[in-house]
Amino acid sequence: MCRWLAYSGQPVLLGDLLYKPEHSLIDQSLHSRMGAQTTNGDGFGIGWYGPDARTPAVIRDTGPAWNNRNLQEIAAHVRSPLFFAHVRASTGTAVQQTNCHPFRHGRWMWMHNGAIADFARLRRELCFLIDPSLFADLEGSTDSEVMFYLAITFGLDQDAPRAVARMAGTVERVGRRAGAEYPLQMTVAVSDGERLWSFRYSSRRSSRSLFYSSQVDSVRALHPDLRALRGMSNETRLVVSEPLGDLPGLWNEVPESSYGVVQPGSDEFLPFEPVAA
């Protein structure tokens, strides 16, 4: 499986979150505590929205994140108010650049941890359900990218939670018809550059780990001497596969079968259920 991080808030240096925390995503690429594998070295990717860009920038590579000098250089100089980072542990598809996350289509970014059961067997049927006008944009061979393009097919631009629910319902329908008892395992982050959605769901109702950060003012009240929190906006939110450290009061587990949206104003957590497409 994989480890990922999504950030939304005031612009920050990517490196402040990718490298500096005691259990940073770079540390997790070697020493994951909660993943299916300890090491996540089958490639990495970062994607970020700039202040004026209509589409996100995306950098992906097949090597491990922990010793990539280009990643260190970019992370030390790029600031962003919304960015994704992902370290990959392949579930069977090839280690190649087009299979690394995050995936991009127009203004949208998508990354995933989990798997579609028996994907090699289901891939052809699922791919045929993607809108033909989108099919040429499908570059890699992962279940994660197929899930993304199914969500776009089902109306990601109009209603992101419903599109992801229709995608999940389609995967479960196709998988169960082919004999997979538990077709889907997923934690997903998706953004249009303004809002950030995160989803935690599995057919078995025993999903991979996912956490979100508490409001900054509540953490600041618990730790008034912590310098890193002093200039941080209360709009700041992190969603992570596993906590970046052990600071009491900072991390909360995303409830099973739920999704959240980080957006200007009030954030929301709501139940998530697949729907028939």
N, C-alpha and C positions, 0 to 999 in steps of 0.2 A: 504494500500500500504506500501512501505518501504522507507528507506533512505540508501544511500550508498556513499562510498568514494573510489576512486582509486588514487594511488600515483605512480609516476615514476620519478626517479632522483637520486641524490647522496644518499647513505644509510643514513637513519634517524631512530631514535627510534620511534617505532609505537606510543608510548604514547604521543610524541610531537604533533602529529596530532589528535589522538583519544580523548585526554583529555584536552590539554592546550588551544586551541582556545576558544574564548568567546562563540561561538555557535558551539561547537565541535559536532562530530557525537554522542558522549555520551549524550550531552545536547539535541540533536535532537531526541534521543530515548525517551525522556520525553516531549520535547517542540518543536516539529516540527512546522515551520511556513508555509511551502508550501506543505506539504503532504496532502493526503486525510484524514489521521488521525493525531491528535496531538501526540499521544503516539504510539511508535513502540516497543512493549515489548514482542512480540511472538517469541523470540529467536534472536540470533546474530551469526555472524561468522567473522573470520579473516583468510586470506590466504596470505602467503608471499613466495617470492623466496629468497633463501640464495645465497651466493657467488659461491658455488660449486654444489648446488643441481640441479638435472635434472628435478625434479618435485617440485611443491610448497608444503609447509606445510599448513595444513588446520585445524583450531580449530572451532568447532561449539557447541552451547548449546541452550537448549530450554528456559532458563530463560531470564530475561531482562538484557541488557548490563549494565545498570546504577549501579548495585550493585554486579557485578560479580568479586570476588576477584582474581580468576585465570586470568581473562582478564587483570586486573590491573597489576598483576605480570608479565605476558608475555609482555605486552606493555611497561613496564618499563625496560626491558632487551633485547628485540629483535630489531636488526637493519636490515633494508632491503632497497634495491634500488627500489623494485616494490612490492606493496602490495595492497590488497583489504580489505575493511571492510564493513559490512552490518548489519543493524538492521531491524528486520522483523515485519510487521503488516500483518497477514494472511488475504487472500482474500477468505478463506473458507476451505482450506485444513488443515490437522491436524497440531497441534503444536508438532512437534517431531524433533529429531536431524537431521534425513535424509532430512527434508524439509527446513533446514536452509541453507543459502547461506554463502560463495560462494561454487559452485560445482566444482569438479576437475575431469579431465580425462587425465591421462598421464601428459604432460607438460602444459596442458590447464587449465585455471580458468575462471569461468563465474559467473556473478551475474546480477540480474534483478530487476527492479521495474515496476509494471504494472500488466496486467492480460490478459488472453485469455477469451473472453466472452463465457459464457455457457460451460466452460471447462469440467465440470462433464459430459456433454452430448457428447462433442467432443473427450474426452480423449482416448477412445478405438480406434477410427479411426486414430488419430494422432500417438498413440503408435505403431500401425501396420506399420506405415511408417518409423519407426526407423530401421536401419540396424539390422537384427537378431543377428549378431555377437556382437552388442553393448547392446542388450536388457538386458542381465544379469547384466550389470553394473548400470542399472537404479534402484536406491534404494528408492526414496521417491515417493510422490504422487502429486507434484506441477506441474503447467503449466511451471514454470521456468526451471525445470530440463528437461522436455520433449522438450522445445525449444532448450536447449543446445544439447541434443542428436540428434535432427533433424539437427542442424547446423553441428555437427560432421559427420552425415550421408551424408550431402550435400557437404562435402569437406572442412571443417574448416582448415585442415592441408595444403591444397593447396592454397586456396584463401578465407581468412576470411570474407571480406566484401560480396563477392558473396554468400558464404555459408549462412550468416545471411540473406541476401536478399531472397534466395531461401526458407529458413525456414519461413520468414515472408509471402512470397507469398503462401506457402503451408497452413499456418494457416488461411490466409484470404480466400483462395479457399474453404477449408473444412468448415470454419465457415459460409461463405455466402451460401454455398450449404445447410447448416442446418438451415438457416434463421436468422443468426446473422448479423445485419446491419453493425456493427462496431466490427469486430472480435478481433482486436489486439490493445493493449496499451503497449508500452515498452520503457524504457531506459535500456540499456544493457552495461556492461563492460565485455570485454573478453581479455585475454592475453595468450601469449605463453612463457612468461618470458623475452622476448626481446622487443616486441612491445605491446602497449596497444591500443585497439580500444574501442571507445564508440559510441553508437547509440542512436538516439532519433527519435522515430516514433510512430504514431498511425493511425489507419484506419480513425479516425475522423479528423485527422490533427490538433489535440489539445492535445499535448503530455504532460506527466508529466515533472516537472521542471528538468533542467540539466544545469550545469555551468562548465566552465573550467577556470583555472588561467592564467593570463597574463604572458608574459615572465618576468623573474626575473629582468633583467636590466631595463625594462621600469617601473616596480613598484619601484625599488630602486631609479630611477631618481625622482619619485614623492615623495618618503619618504626616503631621504638620512639618516635620523637619526634613522631609524628603525633597531635595532640591529639584529633582527631575520633574516634579509635579507643579512647580510654582508658576511657570509660564504657560501651562497647558490649558487649552480651551476645554470647556465642559462638553463641547460637541465631539470630543475625541472618543473614538471607539476602535477596539481591536477585536477581531474574531480569529481564533487560532485553533489548530488541531490539538495542540497541547500547550499549557501555560509556559510563558517565557521566563518564569521565576516563581518563587514561593512567597511573595509578599502577601500577607494576610489581608483579606478583603478585596483583592483586586480581581480575582478570576471567578467566574460563575459558569457552571455547566449548562450548555444549551439543552433544553428538555428534549427527550425522545419524541420523534414524530412531530417536529415543529419547525417553524421558520421565523426569522426575524428580519426586519428592515431597518437600516440605519439611514436617516434622512434628515434634512433640515427641520428643526422643530422636534417633535416627540418621536422616539423610536417605538417599535411595536414587536411583540412576540405573539404568534398565532399558531393554532394547530395545523399540521400538514397531513393531508391525505391524498393519495393518488386518485385521479378521476379518469373515467373512460373517455378516450379520445374518439 
